[in-house]
């Protein structure tokens, strides 16, 4: 088990407001997205087209809870990748237990659930985003008296114990898109990834992010101690070149055998 104290961010000479004092206590994960009045109106809905799905993905977006309530490019890239993998290998997600971290709008988890009805998906984020994720899950995978929805919405605060509602021992796939954006959360995210992928467990972790700031490199310095990173090379022809030009990267994380 990795302790938060083992993941203290390195000191920096930068005067950026995002730089943290390594001697200061880390904030709780819930404090990283302070509540603000919701901004979504009934008409505010975006559609995401993902090849391999017969329907577009309908999303309500809401900047009120913070940046997590918006659909970001990395989420679309990761969604298209798992759809392509599923297209060329229909058994890819069959009967899998899938966990999405930092789901925000719920996009990637919803796509996984739409692709494979036999999969069980847990889309997770802070409590402030759960209502939005629930609305979007219901928009795309409505429950009925005869059909149970296979996408479950759950609160999961990075760095904390995995909620009892999530079968951590049985998770086969972890999906994470655009989770690298706020320095105080870096150690919490690394600890969470370590908790989900203990040494020796066979698990697939797909991690997608958009390069934005030099400070983000500190996250990958922390991550490198525990995980190897492998650039995804089996995406649809031409896709990687497109999203790389947009500053988006997609990798597979594999826990080191320390």
Beta strands, then each sheet from edge to edge (+ up, - down):
strand 1: 45-48
strand 2: 57-60
strand 3: 97-101
strand 4: 120-125
strand 5: 151-155
strand 6: 173-177
strand 7: 204-210
strand 8: 227-231
strand 9: 248-255
sheet 1: 1+ 2-
sheet 2: 5+ 4+ 3+ 6+ 7+ 9- 8+
end
